[in-house]
Amino acid sequence: MGTQRNGFCKRESFILSVDVGTTSIRCHVYDKSANIRGSCSSKVSLLYPQPGWVEIDPEELWKGFITVVKGAVQDSGLQMCQMEGLGISTQRATFMTWDRNTGKPFHNFITWQDLRAVELARSWNGSCTMKTVHGVMKMLHFLTRQKRFLAASLVVFTTQHVSLRLVWALNNIPQLREAVEDGSCYFGTIDTWLLYKLTKGLVHATDYSNASATAIFDSYQAWFFLDFHYHHSFYPSGAPPCYSRPRSVPTALGPALLATMCWSGFICSLLSIPLSILPRVQNTSHNFGSCDPSIFGVPIPIMSVMADQQAAMFGECCFDTGDVKITMGTGTFMDINTGNKPHTSVAGLYPLVGWKIGADIVYLAEGSAAGTGSAIKWAQDLELFSDVKETETIANSVEDSDGVYFVPSFSGLQAPLNDPKACASFMGLKPSTTKRHLVRAILESIAFRNKQLFDVMLRETRIPITKIRADGGVCTNDFIMQLTADLLGRKIARPSHFEMSCLGAAFVAGLGTGYWRSQEDLKKLLTTDQHFLPRRSKAEGDKGGQYRAVLQSWERALQRSMHWYSQP
């Protein structure tokens, strides 16, 4: 252990990483082998001031953040002066506004689960303005045949993204409007607020991964700038036949333009969101400044901030085009590395910036399903079982679900069906149905949704899959993992540790300080608990063949659950 003498710390160094999730804040201290040397966690208290509103008290979140950092270092038996860098991973699209001079919030964090902008979304989606935008985009697609315009012609506003919830705040909070008018307002997602607090107000910034999940960011502009600059500056007569994205951008122009071009001027103008309140966007691996010494006793450099799913992707070492990560927690998030270009989807996959390190940008395409861990928790609350660990044994205790199918759509259906009015349901119930059949049907539905997302990902991206890794609490269930491998017809690796968001932020921070040298070195540190290999039916001879009829019946149940409610 290090010793501190005359203000200097002679030490072996470590990396601190904090993951701020929806229900908890976790901090780990990592050594060079990516082993966890100390940990601490704290619960996040969600507030429900009105039906459909979901908030977090910013001061409570800040106190929780400080508590887990100090607790993890104490648990490790090390000293703060041994922490070489700090990485931060946060839940996406949860935001707040505050006074830039005093740091006083104008309201609580409005979380990604919050529904206060439902009516606003409905109004916008049915407006003449949106119909005009869709019409113009269809015409542009017809003229240019660019898939990007076709995708734009299908876009609708949802409450899951920041855009309309921020519009609601601007319209309904008088002191916020006043601050915007006098230029004293800051906007930020959780990472931006933490940077502001850790640096005592010196830094108002975010990174590309967080910005790209707000729906007021244009993932295409940063890529277009690199692409355009490559064609017209590096090669005046155009790119050579072996065209590839440039490895670097002239420092006199590139970084500044990339930092200012990322927020969508079109969306902000359309929704009357002032660009002046938005934070500067920096690389994911960037020295954001140091924590003020008054907070932890020493100035720890903040070397990365990152959105949680992108951080999990990095933690799983999915660095190559075609790498896939499946996170199964409260919901399912399936991400594929699409390389150095954003994917344009017409089926509901969301284009995200995975990370930007140096001049290299990695893009992801993401599909999600809301009812994963939440469906299992619901079943537990109904006393279908007492311990989640029992579900695997219960599901395997029956040969099949006895023709029962579960539709996990408590929050509607996401890609590829994209129906917010769908209802959750059991179908095929009969006198012979038992609790065991219901449990199996619920677990099967999670694997079926994985199959749906994977198929649309293959169909749309046309990128050869290189590897699949799974994480999240639900991936501890061997029944779901094996069935997913069978249906996908692919080997799926499950890591030894599941807190990949924390590890990913640590990896990026460590690369930034030189603690780890390269992404190839990080791959060597990755540990795997188990590989799930697809079992092939001799009779069927193809992936998931024995489940083909079951899957088709489940898809019929999906169709019957759609458009159930008159309103989302």
C-alpha positions in Angstrom: 0.0 0.0 0.0 1.2 3.5 -0.8 2.5 5.9 1.8 2.1 9.7 1.9 5.0 11.8 3.0 5.5 15.5 2.8 2.4 15.8 0.6 3.7 13.2 -1.9 2.2 9.8 -2.4 4.6 6.9 -3.3 2.3 4.3 -4.7 1.1 1.6 -6.9 -1.7 3.2 -8.9 -5.3 2.2 -9.5 -8.4 3.3 -11.6 -11.6 4.5 -10.0 -14.9 3.9 -11.8 -18.4 4.9 -10.9 -21.6 3.7 -12.6 -24.7 5.8 -11.9 -27.7 3.6 -12.7 -31.5 4.0 -12.4 -31.7 2.3 -9.0 -28.1 2.3 -7.6 -24.7 4.0 -7.7 -21.7 1.7 -7.7 -18.0 2.4 -7.5 -15.1 0.0 -8.0 -11.4 0.3 -7.6 -9.6 -1.6 -10.4 -6.0 -2.8 -10.6 -3.9 -3.4 -13.7 -5.4 -6.9 -14.1 -8.9 -5.4 -14.1 -9.6 -7.1 -10.7 -11.9 -5.2 -8.3 -9.9 -4.2 -5.2 -12.7 -2.4 -3.5 -16.3 -1.6 -3.9 -19.2 0.4 -2.5 -22.8 1.0 -3.6 -25.7 3.2 -2.7 -29.3 3.2 -3.6 -30.9 5.8 -5.9 -34.2 7.0 -4.6 -36.7 7.7 -7.3 -39.3 10.3 -6.6 -42.9 10.2 -8.0 -44.4 13.7 -7.3 -47.3 13.2 -9.7 -48.6 10.2 -11.7 -46.2 9.4 -14.5 -43.5 11.7 -13.2 -40.2 10.1 -12.2 -37.4 12.3 -10.7 -34.2 12.1 -8.8 -33.1 14.6 -6.2 -29.7 16.0 -7.6 -28.3 16.7 -4.1 -29.1 13.2 -3.0 -27.4 11.8 -6.1 -24.4 14.0 -5.5 -24.1 12.8 -1.9 -24.5 9.2 -3.0 -21.7 9.7 -5.6 -19.3 11.0 -3.0 -20.2 8.3 -0.5 -19.5 5.4 -2.9 -16.2 6.8 -4.1 -14.9 7.2 -0.6 -16.4 3.9 0.4 -14.8 2.0 -2.4 -11.4 3.4 -1.7 -11.8 2.7 2.0 -12.9 -0.9 1.2 -9.8 -1.4 -0.9 -7.5 -0.5 1.9 -5.8 2.0 -0.4 -5.4 5.8 -0.4 -7.1 8.4 -2.6 -3.6 9.5 -3.8 -3.2 6.1 -5.4 -6.2 6.7 -7.7 -4.6 7.5 -11.1 -7.9 8.4 -12.9 -11.7 8.4 -12.6 -14.2 7.1 -15.1 -17.9 7.8 -14.9 -20.7 5.8 -16.5 -24.3 7.1 -16.2 -27.8 6.2 -17.2 -28.8 8.0 -20.4 -31.3 10.7 -21.1 -31.9 11.7 -17.5 -31.4 15.5 -17.3 -31.5 18.7 -15.3 -31.1 22.4 -15.7 -29.4 24.7 -13.2 -28.0 28.2 -12.6 -24.5 28.3 -14.2 -23.4 30.9 -11.6 -24.7 29.4 -8.4 -25.1 25.8 -9.3 -28.7 25.8 -7.9 -31.0 23.4 -9.8 -34.2 24.7 -11.3 -35.8 21.3 -10.8 -35.0 17.7 -10.0 -33.5 15.3 -12.5 -36.2 14.3 -14.9 -35.5 10.7 -15.7 -35.7 8.7 -18.9 -38.8 6.9 -17.4 -40.7 10.1 -16.9 -44.0 10.5 -18.9 -44.9 14.1 -18.3 -44.3 14.9 -22.0 -46.7 12.3 -23.3 -49.3 14.8 -24.4 -46.6 17.0 -25.9 -45.3 14.0 -27.9 -48.8 13.1 -29.1 -49.4 16.7 -30.1 -46.1 17.0 -32.0 -46.5 13.6 -33.7 -49.9 14.6 -35.0 -49.0 18.2 -36.0 -48.9 19.7 -39.4 -45.3 20.5 -38.8 -44.3 16.9 -38.4 -46.4 15.9 -41.4 -44.6 18.5 -43.4 -41.2 17.3 -42.1 -42.1 13.7 -43.0 -43.2 14.8 -46.5 -40.1 16.7 -47.2 -37.9 13.8 -46.0 -39.8 11.4 -48.3 -39.2 13.7 -51.2 -35.5 14.0 -50.4 -35.3 10.2 -50.2 -37.0 10.0 -53.6 -34.5 12.5 -55.1 -31.4 11.2 -53.4 -32.2 7.6 -52.5 -30.3 8.1 -49.3 -31.7 5.8 -46.6 -31.1 8.5 -44.0 -34.0 10.6 -45.4 -36.3 7.6 -45.5 -35.5 6.9 -41.8 -36.2 10.6 -41.0 -39.6 10.4 -42.7 -40.6 7.7 -40.1 -39.3 9.4 -37.0 -41.7 10.3 -34.2 -41.1 11.9 -30.8 -41.1 9.8 -27.7 -40.8 10.6 -24.0 -37.8 8.3 -23.6 -35.4 10.9 -25.1 -34.5 14.2 -23.7 -36.0 16.5 -26.4 -39.7 16.9 -25.4 -39.1 16.5 -21.7 -36.7 19.5 -22.0 -39.3 21.4 -24.0 -41.8 20.7 -21.2 -39.4 22.1 -18.6 -38.7 25.2 -20.7 -42.5 25.8 -21.1 -43.5 25.1 -17.5 -40.7 26.3 -15.1 -40.7 30.1 -15.0 -37.3 30.5 -13.3 -35.8 28.3 -16.0 -37.2 30.5 -18.7 -35.9 33.6 -17.0 -32.4 32.0 -16.7 -32.4 31.1 -20.4 -33.3 34.7 -21.3 -30.5 36.2 -19.1 -27.9 33.6 -20.2 -27.4 32.0 -16.8 -28.9 28.5 -17.6 -27.0 25.3 -18.0 -28.5 22.0 -19.2 -27.0 18.6 -18.7 -27.5 14.9 -18.3 -26.2 13.3 -15.1 -22.6 13.1 -16.4 -22.6 16.9 -17.1 -23.9 17.7 -13.6 -21.3 15.5 -12.0 -18.5 17.1 -14.0 -19.8 20.5 -13.0 -19.9 19.6 -9.3 -16.6 17.7 -9.2 -14.8 20.7 -10.8 -16.6 23.3 -8.7 -18.4 24.8 -11.7 -15.3 25.0 -14.0 -16.5 22.4 -16.5 -19.8 22.2 -18.5 -19.3 19.3 -20.8 -20.5 15.8 -21.9 -19.2 13.2 -24.3 -20.3 11.9 -27.6 -21.9 8.7 -26.2 -24.2 10.6 -23.8 -25.0 13.4 -26.3 -26.0 10.9 -29.0 -28.7 9.4 -26.7 -30.6 12.7 -26.2 -32.4 13.0 -29.6 -31.1 16.6 -29.9 -27.8 15.4 -31.3 -27.1 14.6 -34.9 -24.9 11.4 -35.1 -24.4 12.0 -38.8 -22.8 15.5 -38.6 -19.6 14.4 -36.9 -19.2 11.6 -39.4 -20.1 13.8 -42.3 -17.5 16.4 -41.3 -14.8 13.8 -41.2 -16.0 12.3 -44.5 -16.3 15.7 -46.2 -13.0 17.0 -44.9 -11.3 13.8 -46.1 -12.6 14.2 -49.6 -12.1 18.0 -50.0 -9.0 18.8 -47.9 -6.8 15.8 -47.7 -7.4 14.9 -51.4 -8.4 17.9 -53.5 -9.3 15.7 -56.4 -11.3 13.3 -54.2 -10.5 10.3 -52.2 -8.4 7.5 -53.6 -10.0 4.2 -54.6 -8.9 2.6 -51.3 -11.0 5.2 -49.5 -11.1 4.9 -45.7 -11.9 7.4 -43.0 -8.9 9.6 -42.1 -7.1 8.6 -39.0 -6.7 12.2 -37.9 -8.2 15.6 -38.4 -6.2 18.8 -38.6 -6.2 20.3 -35.1 -6.7 23.8 -36.3 -10.1 23.0 -37.6 -11.3 19.5 -36.8 -11.8 19.2 -33.0 -13.4 22.6 -32.7 -15.9 21.9 -35.5 -16.7 18.5 -34.2 -17.4 19.9 -30.8 -19.8 22.5 -32.1 -21.4 20.7 -34.9 -22.8 17.8 -33.0 -26.0 19.3 -31.5 -28.8 19.3 -34.1 -29.5 22.8 -35.1 -32.6 21.6 -37.0 -34.2 19.8 -34.0 -33.3 22.6 -31.6 -34.8 25.2 -33.9 -37.9 23.1 -34.5 -38.5 22.7 -30.7 -37.2 26.1 -29.7 -34.4 24.6 -27.5 -31.6 27.3 -27.1 -28.2 26.0 -28.1 -26.6 28.3 -25.6 -27.7 26.0 -22.6 -26.1 22.9 -24.1 -22.8 21.6 -22.9 -19.6 21.3 -25.0 -19.2 17.7 -26.3 -15.8 16.2 -25.8 -14.2 12.9 -26.6 -15.2 9.9 -24.5 -11.5 9.6 -23.5 -10.6 13.1 -22.5 -9.1 14.9 -19.5 -12.2 16.7 -18.3 -10.2 18.3 -15.5 -9.5 17.1 -11.9 -11.8 16.7 -9.0 -11.4 19.7 -6.7 -9.0 18.7 -3.9 -11.6 19.7 -1.3 -13.8 16.8 -2.3 -11.6 13.8 -2.0 -8.4 15.4 -0.5 -6.5 15.0 -3.8 -7.1 16.2 -7.4 -8.1 13.0 -9.1 -8.1 13.4 -13.0 -11.5 12.7 -14.6 -10.5 10.8 -17.7 -13.8 9.5 -19.1 -17.5 10.0 -19.0 -19.7 7.6 -20.9 -23.3 6.5 -21.3 -24.1 3.2 -19.6 -24.8 0.9 -22.6 -21.9 2.2 -24.6 -19.7 1.7 -21.5 -20.9 -1.9 -21.2 -20.1 -2.4 -24.9 -16.5 -1.1 -24.2 -16.3 -3.2 -21.0 -17.1 -6.3 -23.1 -14.3 -5.4 -25.5 -16.7 -5.2 -28.5 -14.2 -3.0 -30.4 -14.6 -4.5 -33.8 -17.3 -4.1 -36.5 -19.8 -6.9 -36.1 -19.3 -7.3 -32.3 -22.6 -7.6 -30.5 -23.5 -7.0 -26.8 -26.7 -8.1 -25.2 -27.4 -6.4 -21.8 -30.4 -8.0 -20.0 -31.3 -6.0 -17.0 -34.6 -4.2 -16.3 -34.9 -4.1 -20.1 -32.8 -5.6 -22.9 -30.4 -3.5 -24.9 -28.8 -5.2 -27.9 -26.0 -3.2 -29.6 -23.9 -4.0 -32.6 -20.7 -2.2 -33.5 -21.3 -0.7 -37.0 -17.8 0.7 -37.4 -17.0 4.3 -38.4 -20.4 5.1 -39.9 -23.8 5.5 -38.2 -26.5 3.0 -39.2 -29.7 4.3 -40.7 -32.7 2.2 -39.6 -36.3 2.1 -40.8 -37.2 -0.6 -38.2 -36.5 1.2 -35.0 -32.8 0.6 -34.3 -31.3 3.7 -32.8 -27.9 5.1 -34.2 -25.6 5.9 -31.3 -22.0 7.1 -30.9 -20.4 4.3 -29.0 -17.3 6.2 -28.1 -14.8 8.7 -29.6 -11.2 8.2 -28.7 -8.7 10.5 -30.4 -9.9 10.9 -34.0 -11.6 7.5 -34.1 -15.4 7.4 -33.8 -17.2 4.1 -33.3 -20.9 3.9 -33.9 -23.5 1.5 -32.6 -27.0 0.5 -33.7 -29.2 -0.4 -30.7 -32.4 -2.2 -30.3 -34.2 -2.4 -27.0 -37.0 -4.4 -25.3 -38.6 -3.0 -22.1 -39.9 -6.1 -20.4 -37.0 -8.2 -19.3 -36.0 -8.1 -15.6 -39.2 -6.1 -15.0 -41.3 -9.0 -16.2 -39.5 -11.4 -13.9 -39.9 -9.0 -11.0 -43.7 -8.7 -11.8 -44.0 -12.5 -11.8 -42.2 -12.6 -8.4 -44.6 -10.0 -7.0 -47.5 -12.2 -8.1 -45.8 -15.1 -6.1 -45.3 -17.3 -9.1 -42.0 -18.0 -7.4 -40.2 -16.7 -4.3 -36.6 -16.5 -5.4 -35.5 -15.4 -8.9 -32.8 -18.1 -8.8 -35.6 -20.7 -8.8 -36.9 -19.7 -12.3 -34.4 -21.7 -14.3 -35.2 -24.9 -12.4 -39.0 -24.2 -12.6 -38.8 -23.7 -16.4 -36.8 -26.9 -16.9 -39.3 -28.9 -14.8 -41.8 -28.9 -17.6 -41.2 -30.0 -21.2 -42.8 -26.9 -22.7 -45.1 -24.0 -21.8 -48.2 -26.1 -22.6 -49.2 -23.7 -25.4 -49.0 -20.6 -23.2 -47.4 -17.5 -24.5 -46.4 -14.3 -22.7 -46.1 -10.9 -24.3 -43.7 -8.8 -22.2 -45.1 -5.3 -23.2 -45.7 -3.5 -20.0 -44.3 -0.4 -21.7 -45.4 -1.2 -25.2 -43.4 -2.9 -27.8 -40.1 -1.5 -29.2 -38.2 -2.5 -32.4 -39.1 -4.0 -34.7 -42.9 -3.6 -34.0 -42.7 -0.2 -32.4 -46.2 -0.1 -30.9 -46.5 2.0 -27.7 -50.2 0.9 -27.4 -49.5 -2.8 -27.1 -50.5 -4.6 -23.8 -48.8 -7.3 -21.8 -50.7 -10.6 -21.9 -50.8 -14.3 -21.4 -52.4 -16.2 -24.2 -53.3 -19.9 -24.5 -54.3 -20.4 -20.9 -56.2 -23.6 -20.2 -57.2 -25.8 -17.2 -54.0 -27.7 -17.4 -51.8 -24.6 -17.1 -49.7 -24.4 -14.0 -47.4 -21.8 -12.4 -44.5 -23.7 -13.9 -45.9 -23.2 -17.4 -46.4 -19.5 -16.8 -42.8 -19.1 -15.5 -41.4 -20.9 -18.5 -43.5 -18.8 -20.9 -42.1 -15.6 -19.3 -38.5 -16.7 -19.6 -39.1 -17.9 -23.2 -40.6 -14.5 -24.1 -37.3 -12.8 -23.2 -35.3 -15.1 -25.5 -37.9 -14.6 -28.2 -37.5 -10.9 -28.0 -33.7 -11.4 -28.2 -34.3 -13.4 -31.4 -36.5 -10.6 -32.9 -34.0 -7.9 -32.2 -31.1 -10.0 -33.5 -33.0 -10.8 -36.7 -33.8 -7.1 -37.4 -30.2 -6.2 -36.6 -28.9 -8.8 -39.2 -31.4 -7.8 -41.8 -30.9 -4.1 -41.5 -27.1 -3.7 -40.9 -26.0 -6.7 -43.1 -22.9 -6.8 -41.0 -21.3 -10.2 -40.4 -21.5 -11.0 -36.7 -18.1 -11.5 -35.2 -18.9 -12.3 -31.6 -21.8 -12.0 -29.0 -21.3 -11.3 -25.4 -24.1 -11.0 -22.8 -24.2 -9.1 -19.4 -26.8 -7.8 -16.9 -28.5 -9.5 -14.0 -30.9 -11.6 -16.2 -27.9 -13.3 -18.1 -27.3 -15.3 -14.9 -30.3 -17.4 -15.9 -28.9 -20.4 -17.9 -32.3 -21.2 -19.4 -32.6 -17.8 -21.1 -29.0 -17.8 -22.2 -29.2 -21.3 -23.7 -32.5 -20.7 -25.4 -31.1 -17.4 -26.8 -28.1 -19.2 -28.2 -30.3 -21.9 -29.7 -32.6 -19.4 -31.4 -29.7 -17.2 -32.7 -27.7 -20.2 -33.7 -24.6 -18.5 -32.3 -22.2 -18.9 -29.5 -22.8 -16.4 -26.6 -20.2 -15.6 -24.0 -21.2 -14.7 -20.5 -18.5 -12.7 -18.5 -17.4 -13.6 -15.0 -18.5 -10.2 -13.7 -21.6 -8.5 -14.8 -21.0 -4.8 -14.1 -19.7 -4.0 -17.5 -20.6 -0.3 -17.5 -18.3 0.3 -14.6 -15.5 -1.7 -16.2 -16.0 0.0 -19.6 -15.7 3.5 -18.0 -12.6 2.3 -16.2 -11.0 0.9 -19.4 -11.5 4.2 -21.2 -10.1 6.2 -18.3 -7.1 3.8 -18.0 -6.3 4.1 -21.7 -6.4 7.9 -21.3 -3.9 7.9 -18.5 -1.7 5.2 -20.0 -2.6 2.8 -17.2 -3.5 0.3 -20.0 -1.7 0.6 -23.3 -4.1 -0.5 -26.0 -7.5 -2.1 -26.7 -5.6 -5.4 -27.5 -4.3 -5.4 -23.9 -7.8 -4.9 -22.6 -9.0 -8.0 -24.5 -6.5 -10.1 -22.7 -8.0 -9.0 -19.4 -11.5 -10.0 -20.3 -12.7 -13.1 -18.4 -15.6 -15.5 -19.4 -17.7 -17.5 -17.0 -19.3 -19.7 -19.7 -19.9 -20.1 -23.4 -23.4 -21.1 -24.5 -23.3 -23.1 -27.7 -26.4 -23.5 -29.9 -27.9 -27.0 -29.7 -29.0 -28.2 -33.1 -32.0 -30.4 -33.5 -31.1 -33.5 -35.6 -34.6 -33.6 -37.0 -34.6 -29.9 -38.0 -30.9 -29.4 -38.7 -31.0 -25.6 -38.2 -30.8 -23.0 -35.5 -33.7 -23.2 -33.1 -35.6 -25.6 -35.4 -37.5 -27.3 -32.6 -38.8 -23.9 -31.5 -39.9 -22.7 -34.9 -43.6 -23.5 -34.4 -43.5 -22.1 -30.9 -42.0 -18.9 -32.0 -44.6 -18.5 -34.8 -47.4 -18.9 -32.2 -45.7 -16.4 -29.9 -45.6 -13.9 -32.8 -49.3 -14.4 -33.3 -49.8 -13.6 -29.6 -47.7 -10.4 -30.2 -50.0 -9.3 -33.1 -53.1 -9.8 -30.9 -51.6 -7.7 -28.1 -50.8 -4.8 -30.4 -52.9 -1.6 -30.6 -54.8 -2.7 -27.4 -54.9 0.7 -25.7 -56.4 3.8 -27.2 -53.4 5.8 -25.9 -49.8 4.9 -25.1 
